[in-house]
Amino acid sequence: MSPIKLSGRLLSRLEFAFVRYVYWHFNKPVYVILLGGPGAGKGTLATQLAPKLGLAHISTGNLFRREISRHSALGKKIEPILKSGGLVPDEITIAVVARELARFANRRGAVLDGFPRTVNQALLLERLLDSWSQEVCFVFFLDVETGDLIVRLAGRRTCSNKACGLTYHMDFNPPKKNGVCDKCGSALYQREDDREDVVLARIENFNGTNEPMLRFYKQRGRLFTIKSSNRDGKDSVLTRVLAVMFRNWQA
């Protein structure tokens, strides 16, 4: 690459960063983190909350899959790790998240779903935002009883037709015909990680890493606990989260 093209690319990035910083000077971005065990409803809440607030919904799982599909340098590092069932190193994860948060399209902030998962990741995120003179505004812990989590996950059934992939729940959203997808007529199956024994192991693993995360954000005055159960209405958690945010913005 010629020096002229290289300097032009660098200049455009600097200009882009400058515009973002000017915007942030007058419009402070909002960063919301959702914590909770498997099946707690983080993804569902994020898809409801992000458009309500005009924020990006950022899921690390989706970001990893996008990097892989683009055959990017990060994607080439991530793909073999995920295929082997390993955990993506924190340094790579924060690099992927940072790239997404830095996009001007996401200048208003983001609802982070699935990140951070550990105190080290939380520290890396804190340092990243601090370098931008920004900070995490709200951390919501969706507190759901273990029994309810097991019911939510163990009752899920997925269409075996990958082109369809619809998900049902035997209690909350059952198919019209038992074991058969309403849309394409293919057989439904229970994913391996939705078996009750596997679900329980996933919950125990989450509990082992969750307490340090809760302490981390509680010490910073950012943590809000939202208790949820299978008896709640469809929009109950969203309504309570918005109420907490409104009260604290008004304070």
N, C-alpha and C positions, 0 to 999 in steps of 0.2 A: 504494500500500500504506500502511495506517495505521501510525503510529509504534508502536502497541501490538503489531501483528503483526510488524513489523520487529524490535523489541527482543526479542520472544519467539523469533524465528528465530535471532537473534544469541546469545541466552542458551543455546538448545539446542546450538548449535555449540560454545560455550565449555564447557558441561557435558560434551559429548561428548569434546572434547579433554582435559579434566581427567581423565575416567575412563580415557582411553587412556594418559595420562602416569602415572597411579597404577598401572595394570597394568604398564607398562614398568619402573616402579621395582622391582617384585618379579619380573618375568619379562622378561628382556632379549630383544628380538626378534633373529632371525637373518636376515641378508641375504646371499644367495649370488648371485654373478654368473657367468654362463656365457659364455665367449668362444670363438670358433672360426670358421673359414671357412664358406662355404656348403656344406652337406652334411656338416658335421663331427659332427652329431648333437645339437646344443644342444636342439632341441625335444623329441626323444626322451628325452634325459636329464632334462630338466625335468619331463616328465610322469611319469617314474619317481621322481625325487628328491623333488619337492614333497610327494606324499602320504606318503612314507616319513618325512619330517621334520615333517609336519603344517603345512606352509607353503603360502602361496598361490603359484600359478604365474602369473607376470605376463609377458605377451608384448605388446610395444608394438604389433605389428600387430593383434592382437585388440582392444586398447584403442582404437586408431584406428577400427577398423570399428564398435565399439560406440558410440563418440561420434557417428559419422556416422549410424548407424541410429536413434539417439535424437534426432537433429536439434538437438543441443546447440549452444551458442555456439562451443565448441571444434570440434565436428564440422563446423560450417559453414565454419570456417577450413581444416580439414584436407582435406575432400573435394576441392575443386578442385586442391589441391597434389598429392594422390595421383593424381588423374585425369590430370594433366599429366605424371606421371612424375617430379615433383620430390621433394626431400627436405623433410620437415616440419621447420621451424626448431626449434632446440634449446630455445628458450624455451617453445614450445607443447608439445613432447615432454615436458619436465620437468614442466610443469603437469598433463598427463594422468597421468603416472606418480605425481606427488605426491598427486593426488586419490585414486588407487587405493591407494597405500601407507597413506594416512591413514584408510582405512576401518577401523572397529573389527573387522570380520570378518577383516582381515589383520593384526591386532595382533601375531601371533606372528612375523611376518616374511614373506619372500618369496624365491622363486627367480626371478631376472630373466633373461629369455630375449629377446635382441635389443636389450638396452639395458644399459649405454651403448655407443654405437658409436664415439665420438670422445673425445679427452681433454677437450674442453670439456664434453661431456655428463657425463663422469665427475666433473669438478669441480663441476658443478651438482648432481649427485646427492650428492656429498660435503657440499656446503654445506647441502642440504636435510636430510640425516640429522644433521649437526652441530647444526642448529637444534633438532632433537628430542633432542639429547644421545645420538645413536646413531651407528653406523658400519657399513660393509661388513665382514662377517666373513671370507668366503672368496671368492676369484676363481679359477675353474678355466678354464684354457686347454686346449681339446681340440685337441691337435696331431696333425693327420692329413696324410700325404703327399699332394702334389698329384695324383699318379696315382690314389690311392684316392678322392679327392674327385670326380675326373672320372668314374670308374666309377660311383660312387654316384648322381651327378646325371644323367649322360648316359644311364644305363640306366633311368631312371624313365619310366613310361608312365601316363597319366591317362585315366580314362573320360570320353568326350565328352558323356555325359549329365550335365548339371549337377545334376540332382536326385540323382544317384548319386555321382559324383565320386571313386570309389575310385582309389587309386594302387597301381601294381604296380612291380616291378623285374624286368628281363629276366634278371638273374642270381640275385638273392636271393629274389624273390617273384613268379615269372612266372605269368601267367594259364594256366588249363588249356588254352585254345585260343589260339594265337598271334594277337594283335591284337584280341581280343574280351574284354570284361568278363565275369568269372564270374557276377556278380550280376544284371546287367540285359541282357547280350548286346549292348550298344552297342560301337561301335568305340573302340579306345584310340588316343591320340595322344601325341606328344612335345611338351611345352610349349616355347615359343620360348626361354625362359631356361634350358632344360635341354639345348639343343644344345651339342655339345662346344666349339665356338669361343666361344659366349657364356659357358659355364661357366668356361672358362679366363680370360676377361676379368673375370668376377666375382671369381675367386680372386686375380688380380693386383691388382684394386682393393682387395680386403680386405687383402692383404699390405701395401699402401701405407699403410694407416691403423692396422694392428694393432700394429706395433712400438712406436709412442709409447704405446699403451694398455698394452702389457706392461711397459714401463719405468715407467709411472705407478704401476701396482699393485705391481710388484716393489719399488720404492722404499719403499712403505708396508708391505711384509712380508705382503701379502695374496695373492700370486700362487702358484698351484700348477699345474704343467703335467702333463696326463694324455695320454700318447701313445696313439693309437688307430689301428687298421688294419682292413681288411676281413676279416682272418683272426680277429679277436676274436670271442668268444662274445657272445650276446645281452645278457647282464647284466654283461659284463666292466668297462665304464667305470663303471657305477653302483657296483659292488663296490669299485673302487679309490677313487672319490670318497668313499664312505662311510668307507673305511678312513682316508683323509687327515683327514677331519673328526673322526673318533673320536680319532685320535692327538693332534691339536692341541687338542681339547677337554680331553683328559686331561693335557696338558702343564702 
